[in-house]
Amino acid sequence: MNPWTASSIWSEHGDGPVVAGLGAVTPVGRSAWAAAQAVRAAVRAGISGFGPHGFMVDAAGKPMCVAAFPWLSAAQDVASRIGDSLAAAIRESLLPLQATAGPDGAPTFSLLVNLPSPRPGLPDDLCDIVREHLVREFPHGIERIGVAPLGHAGGMMALRSASEYLRATPTAVCIVAGADSYLDPDALEWIEDTDQLHSAGERNNPQGFVPGEGAGAMLLVSADTASRMGLQPMDRIEGQGLGREAHLIRTESVCIGEGLTAAMRGALSGLPEDERLTDVYCDLNGEPYRADEFAFAALRTRERFVAASDCVAPADCWGDVGAASAVLLVMLACIAGLKGYANGASALVWASSVTGERGAVVIRTSVFPASEGY
């Protein structure tokens, strides 16, 4: 499978793949279940995983506020943070597959990995480093692998490629994963220098974002393959949409949400005309650009929602998790549906990359009973 790219507008709906496994590593939980419970608690009680960086200080001389893996040293390099968290998330997502494996062992899988787009603090060969790391971690499992650096919305684009692959090869197994970490010293200095760091200090921005890190993975198969292999589906991908925004953040142009509108309309287009969604999960992180963009897109699609502005934005719990956003957001929506604290049968999930990619999916959980363990 080749690395994927976004068309200017793309949508799909109908019987998409099902999610049969989830994995996550976040600053507030080292598994999908723990992270989802922490976010739910944060929404209800206002708690977060924020804390001072181990040694980085801002222009005011105060420790930078970050959302970091508490079990790792602040000095550990970004490439290994990303590689190790990715491997853990993928391993967790494979547990249902391993539980149903026959005498020949679990089948091989295709793997699509989304990473951050280039920025200060990332090695130029990050994609190669991560690819080699994962091949070492899963020497007998990965049948094919694609790695692309597409940021927040890249997981949606990987999901599109996985859906197309599973349609063409319905007996296959595919994992879509994403990971990121902003916690390199050069990255943190760049975030502050470009007025993105959330803080009240001089040169900082109370409307900036809290740098975070995280990894997520989801195991995807066709519904028939899930039945054949004895896998319990957790949700179904009901609709998908991609778009591209020409007016980017930190530029002089004004964004009115055209790319995100296209992505949301694409994902919503296959739903019954009278269905209105109650649940929205997104990667809003406190920056006005993202809030304005979503406001425009929500106004254009308001007839499809009970209240589009009533959304879950977990960046206020685990920080901005960058390229892990799309997969982790799908995970949250899926577990909310399975555990019965979702407000409705379907949820819209959207994400927005700084390089212009936009993605949205509708997931539906009402067609499946709750899975054991979730």
N, C-alpha and C positions, 0 to 999 in steps of 0.2 A: 504494500500500500504506500503510495507516494504521499509526501507532505501535502497538505490541503490548502486551498485558497478560497477566498470568499468571492462569489459573484456580486454584482452591484445590488441585485435583488433576487432572492431565491426563497421558495416556500414549498412545503410538502405537508400533506395531512393524510390520515387514514390509519391503517393498522401498522404502526411502526414497531420497532423492536421493544422488547421488555427488559426492564432492569432486574437482574437476578442476583446481584451482589453489590455491596457498597463497602468502601473503605475510606478512611479519613485520618489525617494527622493535623491537628490545629493547636494553637496556643491554649485552648480551653478544653482539650480532650484528645487523647491519642487513639481514638476509634470513632467510627461513624456514629455509634450510639451515644458515646460520651459527649462528642461535640454537639450533636443535635439536642441533647438534654441541656447542655450548658447554654446554648443559644436560646432555648425556650425559657430557661430561668432568667436569662439576661433581659428578654423581652418583658417578662412579668415583674422582675425585681430590680432591673437597672444595674446588674453587676456586669463586670467586664474582665477581660484578661490583660488589661494594660498594666505596664510597669516601667520603671526606669531602665534604660540600657545599662549594660554592665560597665561601660567606660566612655561612651560617646556623650558629649555635652553639647548644648546648643549655644547660640551666640550670647545668651544671657548667663552662661556658665552653669546652667542646670542640666541634669541628666535628661537626655532625649526620651520622650514617652514612646514606647514601642509595644507591640504585641508579639512576644517571642516564645519559642518552645522553651518552657522552663527547665527542661531536663538537659538542654545543651549548653555548652559554654558559649558565652558571647563572642569568644575568639574563633570559634569554628568557622571555616570558610563557607561561602554561599553555595558553591557547587556541591559540596558534600552534604550540606543541610538539605538542599533540594533532592539530591540523589537518594539519601537515606530515608527521607520522609516519603518520597514517591514509592520506594520499594516496600515500605511498611503499608502504605495505603493499598497498593496493588495486591499485596499478600492477603490483606484482610478481605478485599473484594473477591478473592478466589476461594474463600472458605466454603461457600455453598457448593461450588464445583467439586472441590476435594471431598466434601462429605458424601457426594453421590457417585464418586468415581468407582468404576468397576475394577476387576482384577488387573487390568492393564494400566491402571492409574488414570489421573485426570488428563483430559485432552489438551492439546496445545491451543494457544490462543494468539490472535492478532492484537497488537498493542499500538494505540495512538496516544502520543504524549504531547501536551501543550505546555510551553515554557514562556517566560517573560520575553517581550520584545527587547531589542538592544537598549541599554542604558548604562550609565556609569556604575561600576561595581560588579558587573557581570563579565566573566571571561568570554573572549570572542568565540571560543570553541565550546560554549556551554552545551549545545545540542549534542556534539560528539561525546563530550564527557559523560553526559547523562545516559546517552544510548549505550555506551560501553559499560557503564555501571549497572544498568538494568540487565544487559545480556549476561553479565557475571552473576547477578543475583538470581536470575531465572534461566539457567543454562539449558534446561530441557523443556521449558514451557513456551517460550516465545517462538511462534512460527514466522511472523513478520512484524516489523516495527516501523513506525513513522514518527518523527519528532519535528515539531515546528514551533518557532518563537512568535506567538500571536497574541500574547497578553490575555486580558480579562475575558474577552469573548471567544478566544481560541477554542475553548472546550466545546462551544456550540458548533463551531466549524468542524471539529473532530467528530462530533456526534453525527453531523450530516454525512461525512465520509464513512463512518461506521454503518449508518443506516443503508447507504447505497451498497456497501460491501455485503451486508447481511441479506439484502434483497437479491443480490447476484449469487451469493453463496449461503443459502438459508440454513445449512447445517453447521456453519462456522460459529466460533465463539470470539467475541471481541471485547477488549477493555479500552475504555476512554479514560485518560488520566490527565491531571494537570498539577503543576507545583510552582511555587514561587517563594522568594525570600528577599525582602528589602534590607536585610540586616547586615549588609556590608558597609564598612565605614565610608567608602567613597560614595556609595548610594545614599547614605543618610546625609552626608554633606551636600550632595547635589539636591536632594529633596528640600533641605533648608535653604540653600542658595537660590532655588527657583520658587521660593515662597509657597511650597506645598506642605511643609511640616506643620502638623497641628500642635500649636502651643501659643501661649500668650507672650512669649519673649520677643524682644526686638528682632526683626528679620523673620519671625515666625508668623503663623497665620491661624487665628482661631477657627477659620473655615477651611483649614487644610485637612490632611488625613493622617491617621496613625499608621506608621509602617508596620506591616505584619508579615507573616509567613504561614504557609500551609500546603497541604497536598490532599488530593481527592482522587478516587477511582471508582468507576462503575462497570460492572460486568453486564454486557449486553448480548442477548441471543434473540432469535425469532421465537414467537409463541409456541410454534410446533416443536422447536428444538428444546425449549424449556420443558414441555410435556414429556418428550421422549427421554430426556436425561433426568427427569425427576426433580427439576429445579422449581422452586416456588417463586413465581413472579412477584415483584414488589410494586411495580407500576409499569405503565405503558407510555411510550412516547407518542402522544396523540397528534401533535402538530409541530412543525419546525419552520423557522424563518430566519433569513440572514439579510443584512443590509450593510451599506457602507456610508459613513458620514464624511462629507467633504470638508466640513468646518470643524477643525480639530481643537482640542483643548490647548491652552497656552499659545494661541495664535491670535491675530487681529480680527479674524473673521467671526461672525456671529452664528452660533449653532441654534437652529430651531427644531432640532430633533427629527430631521427627515430620514436619516439612516435608521434610527431606532424605531420610528413609526413603521417603516417598511418591514423591519424584522418582526415587530409585534403583529402587524396585520397578516403577515405570512403565516405565523404560528397560529393565529386565531381563525384563519379563513375557513378551515374545515369543520369548525364547531357548528352545531345547530344554531340557527339564527336567534332563537329565544334563550340560548344559554348565556348566563352572565357569570363571570368568574368572581370568586370571593377572595382568592389568595394570590398574592404577588410576592415573589422573592427577587431581590435585585442587589446589585453591587454599588449602590449609593454609598459614598464614603465621607460625606461632609463637604465636598467641593461644590460650589455653586454651579459650575458648568454642568455637572452630572444632574443636579436637581432640576436645573432649567430644561435640560434636554428631555428628561423624563416628563416634566410638566407639559411640554408641547406634545409629546407622543401620547400621553394619557388623555389629553383633551381631544385629540383626533380619534381615539379609539374608545372613548368613554362609554359608548353604548354597549360595550362587551363586558363591563365590570360593574359590580355592585358599588365598589369604591376603590378605584385604582391607586389612590394615594395612601390607602391603608395597607402599606407593604412592610415586609420584613427585610431589613437591611442589616445583616449581621456584622458589618464592618464596625459597628459601635460595640461589638463584643470581642471579636478576634482581630480587629484591625483590617486594613486593606490587604487581602491575600492574593491580589494580582492574578496571575495566570491560573491559579487554582479556583478562582471564583465560580466559574460556570458549573463545574462538577460538584463543588461543595454546596452550591445553591440547590441543584437538583436533589442532592442527598437530603437537605433539610426538608424540601417539599415532599419528598417520598416518605420519609419517616413520619412527618406530621400526618400524612394521610393514613399510614399504617397504624399509628397509635391512636388515631381518632381525635386529635386536637386540631386538625384542619377545619376550616369553616365550610368547605364544600368538597365536591368530588374531584375537581381538577384545579390545577394551579398553573399560573404563568410564571416562568423564570426568564429573566433577561440579564444581559451583561454587555458592557461597553468598553472596547479597547481604546487606548490613547492613540493608536495608529489608524483609527477609523472603522475597524470592524465592529459590527453590531450583530447580536444573536439573541433569539428568543425561542423558547420551547413551551408547549403545553404538555403537562404530564397528567395522567389520570390514574387514580388508585382505586376508585370505587368498583372496578371490575374484578378485584382480587381480594380474597380474605387476608387478614393480618398474618404475616409470616412468623413462625416460631423464632423467638430471639429478638424480634423487633416490636 
